[in-house]
Amino acid sequence: MFQTGDNWISDYSICEAEARDITEKIVLCNQQNRNSSKHVQLTGKIRQLMKKFTDHISTLNESLRQASNSNLITQREVERRQRMLESLICKEKQMGISFAEQISGSGRQHDRVALLGPDYGGPSVVSWEPEESEETKSLTVDEIRQQQQRVIQEQDQGLESLYNVVVRQKKMAQGIGQELDYQNDIIEDIIDHTDRTNESLIRERRHTEVVSRTSGVCCYYVIIIVLLIAIIGLGIPLF
């Protein structure tokens, strides 16, 4: 039984336990078919527990006020308990919102819209907008979330494979570029060697032409000398 007075901390712990119990039942109720008897039973039970929880918060608040006015606890303890009480009030509001969404169906609908996008999971109305696929209509929110996680993992694996292919292609392109640079260096060396060889041939040709002209002149003088010797040997007067 819920007590007051000096048992404020233990009463607070009871309230916390009630909050956890209500939250679990709201989650369980949200997983049921709204037309099922289980859903109806849980809804009625949650209403009773939330009413009891609200009454207990009021009792805790009044007990804390009396303890503060009678100086049974220090001001520091009053402030600490006030913060604890505020956390319970916050939980009460959150549970009230969750339960209201669950009753109206908007909580589950909100989760599906968040997962499937604003064009899916809406109320059944005549519309040309895209409707939720048959594959997801039979799934719970958790199952849809798991399915999306698997899709994301597959996409990540595909992206990783694509990245590896791009890396290999990049390395191949770098190798081809290095080979082209090497071949260009060889071609430039061949061109330089060809130019030097051409210049050497030109110099040799010029030298040959000079030698050829010089050889012609020498042969001419040799012939003249031979004729003069012959003439002199025959005793033929030159003049």
N, CA and C of each residue as an Amber inpcrd file, in Angstrom:
protein
   717
   0.8420000  -1.2020000   0.0000000   0.0000000   0.0000000   0.0000000
   0.8680000   1.2390000   0.0000000   0.4380000   2.2760000  -0.7820000
   1.2000000   3.5060000  -0.8770000   1.0840000   4.2940000   0.4240000
   2.2450000   4.6780000   1.0200000   2.2740000   5.3860000   2.2910000
   2.8790000   6.7720000   2.1030000   2.7500000   7.6220000   3.1070000
   3.2650000   8.9920000   3.0750000   4.0550000   9.2400000   4.3380000
   4.4260000  10.5200000   4.5420000   5.1420000  10.9050000   5.7540000
   6.6220000  10.6580000   5.6220000   7.2070000   9.9400000   6.6290000
   8.6490000   9.7010000   6.6440000   9.0980000   8.7040000   5.5860000
   8.1350000   8.0520000   4.9590000   8.4650000   7.0460000   3.9480000
   8.4960000   7.6490000   2.5300000   8.8550000   8.9020000   2.4460000
   8.7910000   9.5980000   1.1410000   9.6760000   8.9190000   0.1080000
  10.9160000   8.5630000   0.4610000  11.8490000   7.9660000  -0.4960000
  11.3350000   6.6170000  -0.9880000  10.8360000   5.7880000  -0.0670000
  10.3070000   4.4870000  -0.4770000   9.0530000   4.6560000  -1.3350000
   8.2410000   5.6830000  -0.9990000   7.0600000   5.9500000  -1.8120000
   7.4670000   6.4090000  -3.2180000   8.5210000   7.1720000  -3.2700000
   9.0370000   7.6130000  -4.5740000   9.4850000   6.4110000  -5.4150000
  10.1540000   5.4560000  -4.7730000  10.6080000   4.2520000  -5.4710000
   9.4210000   3.4660000  -6.0140000   8.3230000   3.4410000  -5.2500000
   7.1170000   2.7680000  -5.7220000   6.5810000   3.4550000  -6.9740000
   6.6160000   4.7910000  -6.9640000   6.1630000   5.5600000  -8.1320000
   7.0220000   5.2620000  -9.3580000   8.3280000   5.1820000  -9.1400000
   9.2260000   4.8640000 -10.2610000   8.9030000   3.4950000 -10.8460000
   8.6560000   2.5340000  -9.9770000   8.3040000   1.1900000 -10.4430000
   6.9900000   1.2130000 -11.2280000   6.0410000   2.0010000 -10.7490000
   4.7680000   2.1340000 -11.4700000   4.9900000   2.7410000 -12.8540000
   5.8720000   3.7290000 -12.9360000   6.1480000   4.3610000 -14.2270000
   6.7430000   3.3570000 -15.2080000   7.6590000   2.5300000 -14.7110000
   8.2480000   1.5160000 -15.5870000   7.1950000   0.5140000 -16.0550000
   6.3200000   0.1240000 -15.1510000   5.2780000  -0.8320000 -15.4890000
   4.3290000  -0.2530000 -16.5440000   3.9490000   1.0020000 -16.3590000
   3.0460000   1.6510000 -17.3280000   3.7140000   1.7490000 -18.7000000
   4.9880000   2.1390000 -18.7280000   5.7110000   2.2640000 -19.9960000
   5.7770000   0.9280000 -20.7350000   6.0630000  -0.1400000 -20.0040000
   6.1340000  -1.4710000 -20.6250000   4.7750000  -1.8800000 -21.1960000
   3.7040000  -1.5620000 -20.4830000   2.3710000  -1.9340000 -20.9520000
   1.9790000  -1.1090000 -22.1800000   2.4050000   0.1460000 -22.2350000
   2.1190000   0.9680000 -23.4130000   2.8210000   0.3920000 -24.6430000
   4.0650000  -0.0110000 -24.4640000   4.8160000  -0.6230000 -25.5700000
   4.1460000  -1.9140000 -26.0110000   3.7510000  -2.7440000 -25.0260000
   3.0890000  -4.0110000 -25.3420000   1.7590000  -3.7700000 -26.0480000
   1.0290000  -2.7850000 -25.5930000  -0.2680000  -2.4630000 -26.1990000
  -0.0860000  -1.9810000 -27.6380000   0.9780000  -1.2490000 -27.8760000
   1.2550000  -0.7150000 -29.2110000   1.5560000  -1.8320000 -30.2020000
   1.9780000  -2.9830000 -29.7070000   2.3160000  -4.1140000 -30.5700000
   1.0990000  -4.9770000 -30.9050000  -0.0190000  -4.7070000 -30.2480000
  -1.2180000  -5.5130000 -30.4590000  -2.0840000  -4.9160000 -31.5680000
  -2.8820000  -5.7890000 -32.1350000  -3.8850000  -5.3310000 -33.0990000
  -4.9300000  -4.5000000 -32.3550000  -5.2630000  -3.3470000 -32.8910000
  -6.1670000  -2.4330000 -32.1810000  -7.5640000  -3.0150000 -32.0060000
  -7.8980000  -4.0050000 -32.8110000  -9.2300000  -4.6090000 -32.7040000
  -9.2280000  -5.8700000 -31.8400000  -8.0800000  -6.2260000 -31.2900000
  -7.9920000  -7.4450000 -30.4970000  -8.4320000  -7.1890000 -29.0560000
  -8.8430000  -8.2820000 -28.3820000  -9.2570000  -8.1700000 -26.9830000
  -8.0740000  -7.8130000 -26.0830000  -6.8830000  -8.2990000 -26.4630000
  -5.6770000  -7.9860000 -25.6950000  -5.4180000  -6.4910000 -25.6790000
  -5.6180000  -5.8550000 -26.8040000  -5.4210000  -4.4040000 -26.8930000
  -6.4130000  -3.6660000 -26.0000000  -7.6460000  -4.0990000 -26.0230000
  -8.6860000  -3.4570000 -25.2050000  -8.3750000  -3.6230000 -23.7210000
  -7.9730000  -4.8360000 -23.3200000  -7.6500000  -5.0900000 -21.9110000
  -6.4730000  -4.2300000 -21.4520000  -5.4340000  -4.1610000 -22.2760000
  -4.2580000  -3.3640000 -21.9110000  -4.5950000  -1.8860000 -21.8280000
  -5.4460000  -1.4300000 -22.7220000  -5.8270000  -0.0090000 -22.7100000
  -6.5360000   0.3510000 -21.4060000  -7.4740000  -0.5000000 -20.9830000
  -8.1710000  -0.2470000 -19.7250000  -7.2310000  -0.3030000 -18.5280000
  -6.3260000  -1.2600000 -18.5290000  -5.3700000  -1.3840000 -17.4290000
  -4.4510000  -0.1730000 -17.3580000  -4.0000000   0.3070000 -18.5160000
  -3.1010000   1.4660000 -18.5430000  -3.8020000   2.7040000 -17.9900000
  -5.0860000   2.8590000 -18.3270000  -5.8370000   4.0070000 -17.8020000
  -5.8860000   3.9630000 -16.2740000  -6.1550000   2.7870000 -15.7210000
  -6.2210000   2.6500000 -14.2630000  -4.8660000   2.9510000 -13.6110000
  -3.7910000   2.4170000 -14.1930000  -2.4590000   2.6240000 -13.6260000
  -2.0320000   4.0870000 -13.7130000  -2.3770000   4.7390000 -14.8060000
  -1.9870000   6.1490000 -14.9490000  -2.7580000   7.0290000 -13.9700000
  -4.0300000   6.6980000 -13.7440000  -4.8070000   7.4540000 -12.7440000
  -4.2000000   7.2670000 -11.3510000  -3.8230000   6.0360000 -11.0380000
  -3.1960000   5.7470000  -9.7530000  -1.8470000   6.4450000  -9.6400000
  -1.1010000   6.4450000 -10.7290000   0.2120000   7.0940000 -10.7470000
   0.0870000   8.6030000 -10.5110000  -0.9040000   9.2210000 -11.1360000
  -1.1320000  10.6620000 -10.9530000  -1.5040000  10.9680000  -9.5000000
  -2.3340000  10.1370000  -8.9120000  -2.7140000  10.3440000  -7.5100000
  -1.4980000  10.2240000  -6.5930000  -0.6300000   9.2710000  -6.8790000
   0.5520000   9.0750000  -6.0420000   1.5100000  10.2630000  -6.1400000
   1.6170000  10.8360000  -7.3460000   2.4600000  12.0340000  -7.4910000
   1.9000000  13.1720000  -6.6590000   0.5850000  13.3300000  -6.6900000
  -0.0480000  14.3810000  -5.8760000   0.2160000  14.1560000  -4.3900000
   0.1460000  12.9010000  -3.9750000   0.4010000  12.5850000  -2.5650000
   1.8470000  12.8830000  -2.1940000   2.7690000  12.5170000  -3.0600000
   4.1830000  12.8190000  -2.8150000   4.4190000  14.3220000  -2.7270000
   3.7800000  15.0470000  -3.6060000   3.9450000  16.4990000  -3.6120000
   3.4160000  17.1130000  -2.3170000   2.2620000  16.6730000  -1.8680000
   1.6810000  17.1970000  -0.6230000   2.5320000  16.8030000   0.5790000
   3.0350000  15.5700000   0.5720000   3.8780000  15.1140000   1.6750000
   5.1640000  15.9240000   1.7520000   5.7210000  16.2260000   0.5920000
   6.9480000  17.0280000   0.5670000   6.6760000  18.4430000   1.0660000
   5.5340000  18.9970000   0.7110000   5.1860000  20.3470000   1.1560000
   5.0450000  20.3940000   2.6850000   4.3930000  19.3850000   3.2390000
   4.2110000  19.3440000   4.7010000   5.5510000  19.1690000   5.4190000
   6.4010000  18.3170000   4.8830000   7.7030000  18.1030000   5.5070000
   8.5410000  19.3710000   5.4650000   8.4060000  20.1120000   4.3720000
   9.1670000  21.3580000   4.2470000   8.6570000  22.4120000   5.2220000
   7.3460000  22.5200000   5.3540000   6.7650000  23.5300000   6.2570000
   7.0510000  23.2100000   7.7210000   7.1450000  21.9380000   8.0700000
   7.3680000  21.5590000   9.4630000   8.8500000  21.4020000   9.7910000
   9.7020000  21.6890000   8.8040000  11.1660000  21.6160000   8.9960000
  11.6330000  20.2190000   9.4220000  10.9340000  19.2050000   8.9500000
  11.3490000  17.8350000   9.2530000  12.5980000  17.4300000   8.4560000
  12.8160000  18.0940000   7.3150000  13.9960000  17.8300000   6.4800000
  14.6590000  19.1570000   6.1490000  15.9140000  19.1160000   5.7820000
  16.6600000  20.3420000   5.4560000  16.1880000  20.9040000   4.1170000
  16.5290000  22.1710000   3.8960000  16.1610000  22.8220000   2.6360000
  16.8450000  22.1490000   1.4450000  18.0790000  21.7080000   1.6920000
  18.8080000  21.0160000   0.6150000  18.1010000  19.7230000   0.2280000
  17.5930000  19.0070000   1.2270000  16.8620000  17.7610000   0.9550000
  15.5370000  18.0560000   0.2760000  14.9240000  19.1730000   0.6620000
  13.6650000  19.5710000   0.0050000  13.9000000  19.7890000  -1.4820000
  14.9860000  20.4990000  -1.8100000  15.2900000  20.7840000  -3.2200000
  15.6120000  19.4970000  -3.9770000  16.3200000  18.5920000  -3.3190000
  16.6550000  17.3220000  -3.9760000  15.3900000  16.5150000  -4.2790000
  14.4980000  16.4480000  -3.2980000  13.2650000  15.7030000  -3.5010000
  12.3670000  16.3820000  -4.5280000  12.4420000  17.7100000  -4.5720000
  11.6430000  18.4320000  -5.5590000  12.0990000  18.0800000  -6.9810000
  13.4270000  17.9580000  -7.1670000  13.9370000  17.5600000  -8.4870000
  13.5050000  16.1310000  -8.8270000  13.5140000  15.2660000  -7.8290000
  13.0720000  13.8840000  -8.0440000  11.5980000  13.8540000  -8.4350000
  10.8080000  14.7010000  -7.7620000   9.3860000  14.7600000  -8.0600000
   9.1450000  15.3010000  -9.4710000   9.9320000  16.2760000  -9.8780000
   9.8020000  16.8400000 -11.2270000  10.1020000  15.7910000 -12.2960000
  11.0430000  14.8850000 -12.0010000  11.3410000  13.8250000 -12.9670000
  10.1380000  12.8920000 -13.1270000   9.4300000  12.6370000 -12.0120000
   8.2260000  11.8100000 -12.1020000   7.1320000  12.5150000 -12.9100000
   6.9900000  13.8190000 -12.6780000   5.9870000  14.5810000 -13.4300000
   6.2980000  14.5610000 -14.9190000   7.5880000  14.6730000 -15.2390000
   8.0110000  14.6230000 -16.6490000   7.6710000  13.2560000 -17.2570000
   7.9270000  12.1820000 -16.5160000   7.5810000  10.8410000 -16.9890000
   6.0740000  10.7140000 -17.1870000   5.3190000  11.3220000 -16.2600000
   3.8640000  11.2640000 -16.3770000   3.3950000  11.8980000 -17.6820000
   3.9730000  13.0440000 -18.0310000   3.5980000  13.7260000 -19.2760000
   3.9750000  12.8940000 -20.4960000   5.1920000  12.3250000 -20.4780000
   5.6450000  11.5140000 -21.5970000   4.7590000  10.2830000 -21.7960000
   4.4110000   9.6270000 -20.6890000   3.5450000   8.4530000 -20.7970000
   2.1570000   8.8490000 -21.2860000   1.6780000  10.0130000 -20.8330000
   0.3690000  10.4730000 -21.2920000   0.3540000  10.7050000 -22.7920000
   1.4340000  11.3070000 -23.3130000   1.5240000  11.5530000 -24.7560000
   1.5910000  10.2340000 -25.5220000   2.4440000   9.3140000 -25.0480000
   2.5900000   8.0150000 -25.7150000   1.2800000   7.2430000 -25.7220000
   0.5750000   7.2830000 -24.5870000  -0.6850000   6.5450000 -24.4970000
  -1.7450000   7.1640000 -25.4090000  -1.7740000   8.5000000 -25.4610000
  -2.7430000   9.1710000 -26.3240000  -2.4640000   8.8570000 -27.7920000
  -1.1890000   8.8290000 -28.1670000  -0.8270000   8.4870000 -29.5450000
  -1.1810000   7.0410000 -29.8500000  -0.9780000   6.1800000 -28.8520000
  -1.2820000   4.7690000 -29.0470000  -2.7840000   4.5560000 -29.2380000
  -3.5730000   5.2660000 -28.4590000  -5.0260000   5.1330000 -28.5570000
  -5.5160000   5.6190000 -29.9220000  -4.9570000   6.7410000 -30.3770000
  -5.3970000   7.3010000 -31.6600000  -4.7540000   6.6020000 -32.8460000
  -3.6950000   5.8260000 -32.5670000  -2.9890000   5.1560000 -33.6520000
  -1.9270000   6.0080000 -34.2870000  -1.8070000   7.2700000 -33.8530000
  -0.8270000   8.1750000 -34.4730000   0.5890000   7.8390000 -34.0850000
   0.7650000   7.2030000 -32.8870000   2.1260000   6.8490000 -32.4660000
   2.7420000   5.8460000 -33.4060000   1.9820000   4.7410000 -33.6490000
   2.4920000   3.7350000 -34.5690000   2.6000000   4.3070000 -35.9740000
   1.5890000   5.1040000 -36.3460000   1.6110000   5.7070000 -37.6750000
   2.8090000   6.6240000 -37.8300000   3.1380000   7.3710000 -36.7740000
   4.2820000   8.2820000 -36.8220000   5.5760000   7.5130000 -37.0450000
   5.7010000   6.3700000 -36.3590000   6.9100000   5.5630000 -36.5320000
   7.0340000   5.0500000 -37.9560000   5.9330000   4.6010000 -38.5280000
   5.9840000   4.0740000 -39.8860000   6.2910000   5.1770000 -40.8810000
   5.7070000   6.3550000 -40.6740000   5.9920000   7.4770000 -41.5710000
   7.4510000   7.8730000 -41.4710000   7.9920000   7.8560000 -40.2330000
   9.3990000   8.2200000 -40.0490000  10.3180000   7.2360000 -40.7620000
   9.9090000   5.9550000 -40.8040000  10.7380000   4.9340000 -41.4460000
  10.5490000   4.9090000 -42.9560000   9.2820000   5.0250000 -43.4180000
   8.9770000   4.8370000 -44.8260000   8.8750000   6.1310000 -45.6070000
   8.8460000   7.2810000 -44.9120000   8.7630000   8.5510000 -45.6040000
   7.3600000   9.1110000 -45.5520000   7.1890000  10.4160000 -45.8260000
   5.8840000  11.0750000 -45.6890000   4.8500000  10.5800000 -46.6960000
   5.2910000   9.9210000 -47.8040000   4.3530000   9.4720000 -48.8190000
   3.7830000   8.1050000 -48.5160000   4.2440000   7.4700000 -47.3960000
   3.8060000   6.1240000 -47.0790000   3.2210000   6.0740000 -45.6730000
   2.4790000   5.0510000 -45.4430000   1.9790000   4.7900000 -44.1000000
   0.8650000   5.7060000 -43.6690000   0.3010000   6.5120000 -44.5430000
  -0.7530000   7.4290000 -44.1730000  -2.0760000   6.7170000 -44.0310000
  -3.0980000   7.4310000 -43.6330000  -4.4120000   6.8230000 -43.4880000
  -4.9370000   6.3360000 -44.8250000  -5.8260000   5.3660000 -44.7720000
  -6.3650000   4.7840000 -45.9930000  -7.3780000   5.7400000 -46.5980000
  -6.9360000   6.4690000 -47.5990000  -7.8030000   7.4190000 -48.2900000
  -7.5910000   7.2370000 -49.7760000  -8.5740000   7.6910000 -50.5610000
  -8.4540000   7.6380000 -52.0110000  -7.4750000   8.7050000 -52.4470000
  -6.3900000   8.2890000 -53.0470000  -5.3420000   9.2400000 -53.4160000
  -4.4950000   8.6370000 -54.5070000  -3.9090000   9.5220000 -55.3270000
  -2.9710000   9.0920000 -56.3510000  -1.5530000   9.0660000 -55.8380000
  -1.3500000   9.3970000 -54.5680000  -0.0200000   9.3740000 -53.9730000
   0.4400000   7.9320000 -53.7620000   1.7440000   7.6740000 -53.7120000
   2.2330000   6.3120000 -53.4970000   1.7350000   5.7490000 -52.1730000
   1.4020000   4.4560000 -52.1600000   0.9530000   3.7930000 -50.9560000
   2.0380000   2.8700000 -50.4370000   1.9300000   2.5110000 -49.1730000
   2.8980000   1.5930000 -48.5750000   2.8110000   0.2390000 -49.2720000
   3.9590000  -0.3520000 -49.5500000   4.0020000  -1.6170000 -50.2750000
   3.4620000  -2.7470000 -49.4110000   3.0430000  -3.8280000 -50.0920000
   2.5280000  -4.9960000 -49.3820000   3.6070000  -5.6500000 -48.5340000
   4.8850000  -5.4630000 -48.9260000   5.9810000  -6.0900000 -48.1950000
   6.1210000  -5.5410000 -46.7830000   5.7400000  -4.2810000 -46.5880000
   5.9260000  -3.6560000 -45.2740000   4.6460000  -3.5500000 -44.4680000
   3.4960000  -3.7160000 -45.1000000   2.2410000  -3.5700000 -44.3670000
   2.1040000  -4.6210000 -43.2690000   2.6540000  -5.8040000 -43.5190000
   2.5190000  -6.8910000 -42.5410000   3.6370000  -6.8920000 -41.5050000
   4.5600000  -5.9260000 -41.6060000   5.7050000  -5.8870000 -40.6970000
   5.4720000  -4.8950000 -39.5730000   6.0770000  -5.1730000 -38.4260000
   6.0540000  -4.2170000 -37.3180000   7.1010000  -3.1450000 -37.5640000
   7.0740000  -2.1070000 -36.7330000   8.0380000  -1.0160000 -36.8740000
   9.4570000  -1.5350000 -36.6920000   9.6560000  -2.4080000 -35.7060000
  10.9920000  -2.9570000 -35.4760000  11.4640000  -3.7820000 -36.6650000
  10.5520000  -4.5690000 -37.2530000  10.9300000  -5.3760000 -38.4200000
  11.2710000  -4.5000000 -39.6110000  10.5170000  -3.4160000 -39.7990000
  10.8310000  -2.4800000 -40.8880000  12.1940000  -1.8410000 -40.6580000
  12.4520000  -1.4710000 -39.3890000  13.7380000  -0.8610000 -39.0670000
  14.8810000  -1.8430000 -39.3360000  14.6980000  -3.1120000 -38.9710000
  15.7250000  -4.1240000 -39.2350000  15.9210000  -4.3320000 -40.7320000
  14.8140000  -4.3260000 -41.4690000  14.9120000  -4.4850000 -42.9240000
  15.6950000  -3.3340000 -43.5370000  15.4220000  -2.1250000 -43.0760000
  16.1530000  -0.9730000 -43.5990000  17.6260000  -1.0350000 -43.2260000
  17.9120000  -1.5390000 -42.0270000  19.3070000  -1.6900000 -41.6340000
  20.0320000  -2.6810000 -42.5210000  19.3460000  -3.7710000 -42.8980000
  19.9610000  -4.7390000 -43.8130000  20.2150000  -4.1170000 -45.1710000
  19.2610000  -3.3240000 -45.6500000  19.4390000  -2.6480000 -46.9440000
  20.6210000  -1.6960000 -46.8880000  20.7280000  -0.9580000 -45.7820000
  21.8420000  -0.0170000 -45.6330000  23.1670000  -0.7700000 -45.5960000
  23.2030000  -1.9140000 -44.9000000  24.4270000  -2.7130000 -44.8570000
  24.8100000  -3.2140000 -46.2470000  23.8060000  -3.6600000 -47.0240000
  24.0820000  -4.1090000 -48.3860000  24.5890000  -2.9510000 -49.2420000
  24.0000000  -1.7780000 -49.0700000  24.4700000  -0.6100000 -49.8140000
  25.9030000  -0.2600000 -49.4250000  26.2030000  -0.3570000 -48.1310000
  27.5700000  -0.0820000 -47.6790000  28.5570000  -1.0610000 -48.2970000
  28.1640000  -2.3530000 -48.3450000  29.0400000  -3.3440000 -48.9600000
  29.2350000  -3.0630000 -50.4430000  28.1420000  -2.6530000 -51.1220000
  28.2610000  -2.3110000 -52.5370000  29.1690000  -1.1110000 -52.7610000
  29.0320000  -0.1080000 -51.8960000  29.8820000   1.0770000 -52.0080000
  31.3410000   0.7300000 -51.7470000  31.5630000  -0.1790000 -50.7770000
  32.9380000  -0.5860000 -50.4800000  33.5490000  -1.3350000 -51.6650000
  32.7650000  -2.2090000 -52.3080000  33.2570000  -2.9230000 -53.4880000
  33.5610000  -1.9470000 -54.6160000  32.6640000  -0.9670000 -54.8090000
  32.8900000   0.0410000 -55.8410000  34.1440000   0.8440000 -55.5450000
  34.3550000   1.1520000 -54.2710000  35.5570000   1.8980000 -53.8830000
  36.8120000   1.0990000 -54.2110000  36.7780000  -0.2080000 -53.9150000
  37.9460000  -1.0470000 -54.2080000  38.2240000  -1.0890000 -55.7070000
  37.1520000  -1.1620000 -56.5210000  37.3280000  -1.1610000 -57.9790000
  37.9620000   0.1520000 -58.4350000  37.4630000   1.2690000 -57.8900000
  38.0080000   2.5800000 -58.2620000  39.4810000   2.6810000 -57.8700000
  39.8260000   2.1430000 -56.6920000  41.2230000   2.1730000 -56.2540000
  42.1040000   1.3810000 -57.2150000  41.6150000   0.1830000 -57.6220000
  42.3970000  -0.6230000 -58.5640000  42.5470000   0.0850000 -59.9060000
  41.4760000   0.6890000 -60.3830000  41.5380000   1.4230000 -61.6450000
  42.5170000   2.5850000 -61.5520000  42.5310000   3.2400000 -60.4040000
  43.4530000   4.3530000 -60.2140000  44.8980000   3.8750000 -60.2650000
  45.1740000   2.7380000 -59.5970000  46.5260000   2.1970000 -59.6130000
  46.9420000   1.7950000 -61.0290000  46.0030000   1.1910000 -61.7840000
  46.3040000   0.8290000 -63.1650000  46.5940000   2.0630000 -64.0090000
  45.7950000   3.1170000 -63.8090000  46.0100000   4.3550000 -64.5580000
  47.3650000   4.9660000 -64.2160000  47.7270000   4.9110000 -62.9300000
  49.0350000   5.4360000 -62.5260000  50.1650000   4.6260000 -63.1640000
  49.9930000   3.2710000 -63.2130000  51.0000000   2.4240000 -63.8440000
  51.1400000   2.7210000 -65.3230000  49.9850000   2.8990000 -66.0140000
  50.0200000   3.2370000 -67.4380000  50.6920000   4.5900000 -67.6490000
  50.3960000   5.5490000 -66.7800000  51.0160000   6.8750000 -66.8940000
  52.5250000   6.8050000 -66.7280000  52.9710000   6.0080000 -65.7490000
  54.4130000   5.8580000 -65.5390000  55.0760000   5.1950000 -66.7450000
  54.4100000   4.1820000 -67.3300000  54.9650000   3.5050000 -68.5110000
  55.0450000   4.4670000 -69.7000000  54.0040000   5.2970000 -69.8670000
  54.0300000   6.2840000 -70.9540000  55.1680000   7.2840000 -70.7570000
  55.3850000   7.7150000 -69.5200000  56.4980000   8.6350000 -69.2510000
  57.8240000   7.9790000 -69.6040000  57.9610000   6.6810000 -69.2580000
  59.2020000   5.9470000 -69.5600000  59.4030000   5.8330000 -71.0720000
  58.3210000   5.4970000 -71.8010000  58.4170000   5.3820000 -73.2590000
  58.7280000   6.7370000 -73.8960000  58.1720000   7.7990000 -73.3730000
  58.4650000   9.1450000 -73.8950000  59.9330000   9.4890000 -73.6940000
  60.4820000   9.1070000 -72.5330000  61.9180000   9.3520000 -72.2910000
  62.7710000   8.6000000 -73.3050000  62.3850000   7.3340000 -73.6110000
  63.1430000   6.5480000 -74.5970000  63.0730000   7.2020000 -75.9720000
  61.8630000   7.6480000 -76.3620000  61.6940000   8.2960000 -77.6700000
  62.5310000   9.5640000 -77.7520000  62.5420000  10.3540000 -76.6850000
  63.3570000  11.5760000 -76.6820000  64.8350000  11.2430000 -76.8070000
  65.2930000  10.1590000 -76.1310000  66.6950000   9.7420000 -76.2550000
  67.0090000   9.3250000 -77.6850000  66.0860000   8.5940000 -78.3210000
  66.2940000   8.1770000 -79.7090000  66.3820000   9.3870000 -80.6290000
  65.5030000  10.3630000 -80.4240000  65.5220000  11.5730000 -81.2480000
  66.8420000  12.3250000 -81.0670000  67.2860000  12.4470000 -79.8020000
  68.5670000  13.1320000 -79.5520000  69.7170000  12.3820000 -80.2150000
  69.7330000  11.0520000 -80.1110000  70.7960000  10.2530000 -80.7190000
  70.7550000  10.3700000 -82.2440000  69.5490000  10.3930000 -82.8110000
  69.4010000  10.5490000 -84.2640000  69.9280000  11.9100000 -84.7110000
  69.6320000  12.9380000 -83.9670000  70.1280000  14.2760000 -84.3110000
  71.6460000  14.3180000 -84.2720000  72.2330000  13.7020000 -83.2310000
  73.6950000  13.7020000 -83.1370000  74.3190000  12.9000000 -84.2820000
  73.6830000  11.7640000 -84.6150000  74.1830000  10.9450000 -85.7290000
  74.0850000  11.7070000 -87.0460000  72.9950000  12.4230000 -87.2440000
  72.8130000  13.2050000 -88.4720000  73.8730000  14.2950000 -88.5770000
  74.1260000  14.9700000 -87.4750000  75.1620000  16.0010000 -87.4800000
  76.5290000  15.3920000 -87.7730000  76.7980000  14.1890000 -87.2090000
  78.0770000  13.5170000 -87.4690000  78.2080000  13.1370000 -88.9410000
  77.1190000  12.6830000 -89.5480000  77.1480000  12.3180000 -90.9660000
  77.4030000  13.5340000 -91.8430000  76.7930000  14.6400000 -91.4680000
  76.9990000  15.8720000 -92.2400000  78.4640000  16.2990000 -92.1760000
  79.0540000  16.2090000 -90.9640000  80.4640000  16.5740000 -90.8360000
  81.3600000  15.6290000 -91.6470000  81.0720000  14.3370000 -91.6390000
  81.8690000  13.3650000 -92.3860000  81.7440000  13.5960000 -93.8930000
  80.5480000  13.9430000 -94.3390000  80.3650000  14.2030000 -95.7620000
  81.1680000  15.4110000 -96.2080000  81.1390000  16.4400000 -95.4010000
  81.9260000  17.6350000 -95.7330000  83.4260000  17.3100000 -95.7610000
  83.8540000  16.5080000 -94.7880000  85.2630000  16.1290000 -94.7540000
  85.6550000  15.3210000 -95.9960000  84.7270000  14.4290000 -96.3850000
  84.9770000  13.6110000 -97.5820000  85.0770000  14.4720000 -98.8350000
  84.1930000  15.4730000 -98.9190000  84.2370000  16.3630000-100.0800000
  85.5590000  17.1240000-100.1280000  86.0010000  17.5610000 -98.9510000
  87.2950000  18.2850000 -98.9270000  88.4480000  17.3780000 -99.3570000
  88.4260000  16.1540000 -98.8140000  89.4840000  15.1930000 -99.1670000
  89.4410000  14.8620000-100.6490000  88.2080000  14.7420000-101.1740000
  88.0600000  14.4120000-102.5960000  88.6200000  15.5130000-103.4650000
  88.3140000  16.7710000-103.1160000  88.8400000  17.8830000-103.9170000
  90.3610000  17.9480000-103.8170000  90.8470000  17.7310000-102.6180000
  92.3060000  17.7750000-102.4220000  93.0100000  16.6590000-103.2150000
  92.4120000  15.4890000-103.2320000  92.9800000  14.3520000-103.9580000
  93.0030000  14.6220000-105.4520000  91.9940000  15.2760000-105.9950000
  91.9330000  15.6100000-107.4210000  93.0540000  16.5480000-107.8270000
  93.2840000  17.5350000-106.9970000  94.3590000  18.5140000-107.3020000
  95.7120000  17.8280000-107.2600000  95.9030000  16.9630000-106.3020000
  97.1900000  16.2620000-106.1710000  97.4500000  15.3760000-107.3820000
  96.4560000  14.6980000-107.8380000  96.6040000  13.8330000-109.0130000
  96.9650000  14.6450000-110.2510000  96.4230000  15.8080000-110.3890000
  96.7180000  16.6820000-111.5270000  98.1910000  17.0720000-111.5340000
  98.7060000  17.4670000-110.3840000 100.1230000  17.8610000-110.3230000
 101.0460000  16.6610000-110.5370000 100.6340000  15.5160000-110.0670000
 101.4580000  14.3110000-110.2780000 101.5780000  13.9870000-111.7710000
 100.4810000  14.1110000-112.4640000 100.4840000  13.8340000-113.9100000
 101.4260000  14.8130000-114.6410000 101.3630000  16.0560000-114.2790000
 102.2150000  17.0620000-114.9340000 103.6900000  16.7540000-114.6810000
 103.9730000  16.3960000-113.4400000 105.3760000  16.0970000-113.1050000
 105.8770000  14.9040000-113.8980000 105.0450000  13.8650000-114.0130000
 105.4340000  12.6710000-114.7690000 105.6870000  13.0230000-116.2370000
 104.8560000  13.8330000-116.8220000 105.0360000  14.2470000-118.2200000
 106.3300000  15.0410000-118.4010000 106.6060000  15.9130000-117.4420000
 107.8360000  16.7220000-117.5510000 109.0460000  15.8230000-117.4870000
 108.9940000  14.8400000-116.5980000 110.1480000  13.9320000-116.5020000
 110.3280000  13.1550000-117.7990000 109.2200000  12.7320000-118.3750000
 109.2900000  11.9740000-119.6290000 109.8640000  12.8280000-120.7640000
 109.4310000  14.0260000-120.8050000 109.8910000  14.9340000-121.8490000
 111.3810000  15.1890000-121.7000000 111.7960000  15.4200000-120.4990000
 113.2120000  15.6790000-120.2620000 114.0360000  14.4460000-120.5960000
 113.5350000  13.2850000-120.2410000 114.2610000  12.0650000-120.5210000
 114.4120000  11.8000000-122.0090000 113.5070000  12.2060000-122.8150000
 113.5500000  12.0350000-124.2610000 114.3740000  13.1110000-124.9240000
 114.7550000  14.0810000-124.1810000 115.5660000  15.1850000-124.7330000
 114.7730000  16.1370000-125.5470000 113.5380000  16.1560000-125.3490000
 112.6860000  17.0740000-126.1040000 112.7560000  18.4350000-125.4010000
 113.1240000  19.4130000-126.1580000 113.1820000  20.7730000-125.5350000
 111.8070000  21.2450000-125.1580000 111.7740000  21.8200000-124.0290000
 110.4810000  22.3030000-123.5530000 110.1020000  23.5770000-124.2480000
 111.0360000  24.3670000-124.5920000 110.6930000  25.6420000-125.2480000
 111.4620000  25.7770000-126.5760000
